Amino acid sequence: MRGADTGFTLVEMMVALFIFGMIASASVFLLRQSVEAEARSAVRLEEMGDIRRFSAIMAQDTTLMLPRPSRDAIGSDRVALMSGNGLLLGFTRQVVQIDPQPGVSSLQRIEWALRDGQLTRAVASKADGAATTAPVPILEGIESAQLRFRDKQGLWQSDWRPQRTNELPIAIELTLAQVGNPGAPLVLQFLVAGGGV
């Protein structure tokens, strides 16, 4: 039995320091894991927010899509819905005007495209004869985009080849492969309000 004035032995001190070091190392490891998980969650939440924002814009566009052919800036005819040749989707949409101004069209030309890994959206102030503005990036990190169109018979087509110039599909399916995400692609479906006409 020890006396009251004896201290710890060197072995006891080493064991205590070893245990303290293990606890400190485990704490640092758990803290680092927690910080990394939080950072990954923040990135994923931001990506999900970007996808929701894109989906909302595209859904609004397809809801306002009109079965109306148009003319480009040099006067060439365009069908109501165009796809291909560098253009993901091109169409005319109706813009709701709360306080209509004289000479301001309620029709706009919308063009979606995939450029350099970005889904971009360009707008022309009029459906006929106006050039689109510079494309605005809406969604980034896109490796590829594939479209399918549902016709009035309920059949899905990979190419949109309308019988009439004012014909629209009843729905559009967009499949997106994201950069750095080798998992299942993102599949979004949008109803076309003017497609039932």
N, C-alpha and C positions, 0 to 999 in steps of 0.2 A: 504494500500500500504506500502511495506517495505521501510525501509531506505537503503541507500547505504552500510552501515556497517553491516547489518544483514546477517547471513549465513543460511545454510540449517538447517531445524529442524531434530530431531532424526528420525521422521517418514519418512521424505523425504529421508534421508540417508539409512534407512532400506529398503525402496522400491527400491532405486537405486541398493543397494547391492544384493537384491533378484533377480532383473532383470539381473544384471551382472552374478550372479551365474547360472541362468537358461541358459543364452547364452553360458557360459563356459561349462556347463554340456552337452548341445546339441552339441557343437563343439567337445568335447572329444568323445562323442558317435559316431558322424559321422566319425571322424578320425579313431576310432577303427574299425568301420564297413568297412571303406575303406581299411585298412591294412589287415583285415581278408579276404576280398574279393580278394585282390591282392595275398595273400598267397594261397588261394584256386585255383585261376587261374594259379598260377605258378605250383602247384602240378598237376592240370589237364593237363596243357601244357606238362609237363614232361611225364605223362602217355601217352598222344597222341603221343609224340615223340618216346617213347619206342614201341608203337604199330606199328607206321610207319616203324621203323627200323626192327622189327620182320617181318612185312609184306614184306618188300623189300628183306630180306634174304630168306624167304620162297618162294617168287615169283621167285627169281633167281634160287633156288634149283629145283623147279618144271619145270622151263624152260629148265634147263640143264639135267633133268632126262632122263635116257636111258632105252629102253625096253630090258634090259640085265640081265639075271640071274647072280648070283655070288656065291662064296663059302666063308664061314666064316673062322676064324683062325684055326679051326681043320679040315677043308675040307668038311664040310657038305653043301649040296646044299641049295640055297635060291632063291625064286622067285624074279622077277624084283622089285616088290613093296610088302613090308611086313608091316603088321599092327597087333597089339595085343600082348598079353603076356608082358605087360610093355613097349612095343615099340609103339609110336604113328605112326611113319613112318620110314621105312628103305628102301633105294634104292641106285642105282649107278647113278652117274652123271659124265658128261664130263667136264673136266676142260680145259679152254682155255690156251694154253701154248704159250707165245710170243717167248721165246727162249728155245725150248725143250732141256732138258739135257738127256744124255744117262742113261738108267736105271730108269728114273723117269716116273711113269705112268701118263697118262692124265685122268685116271679114278679114282674116289674116291667113297668111301662108306659113305653115310650120314645117321645118325640115330637121329631122333627127338623123345623126350620123355617128359612126364610130371612127374616131381619128386618134392615132397615137395613144391607144389605151384609154381614151376618154369618150364617153357618150356625150355628144354635144347637141345643142338645140339652137336653131337660128329662126328668126321671125321676120317676115315681110309685113309691112304695115298695110298692104292691100293684097287681095288674092290674085289680082291680075296686073301684070306689067311692072311689078315692083321687085327690086332685088332684096334678098334677105340681108339682115344685119350680120355682123361677125358672129360666128358660132360661139356659144357660151358653154363651157364645160359644166355638166350637171352631175356626172358620176365618173369617178376615176378608177383605175386599176382593173380595166376590163380587157381580157385577152381576146375574146370573140363574142359575137352576138348573132344568134340565129332566130329567124322569124317563122311562124306558121300562121296561116289565116284560116278562119272557119267560115265557110260559105253558108248560104241560106239553106242548103240541104243538110247542114250539120257536119260536113266533111272537112277535115283539116288538109290544107295544101301548103307545101313549102314555098311555092311561088304564087304571087298574086297576079292572075291573068284575067281581068274582068271581061265579061261579054259586052258590057256597055261602059261608056266613059264615066258615067256617074255612079257606078256600082261600088259598094263598100262591103267588106266582110262584116259578120255579126260579132266577131271577136278576133283579137290578135294575141298570140302567145309569143313571148320573148324569152329566149334562153340565153343566160349570160354565164360565160366562164370567166372567173375572176383570177387575176394574176396572183400567184403564191397560194392559191387555194385549190389543191388538186382533188378535193372532194367532189361531191355532187354539185352540178351547176345550179344556179339560181333560175327558177322558172317562174315567170310572172304572166298572168293572163289579164287582158283588158277587154271590157265590153265596148263595142262601138255603137253609140246611140243612133247614128244615121244608117247603120247597117241593115236594119230591118225594113227600110223603105223600099 
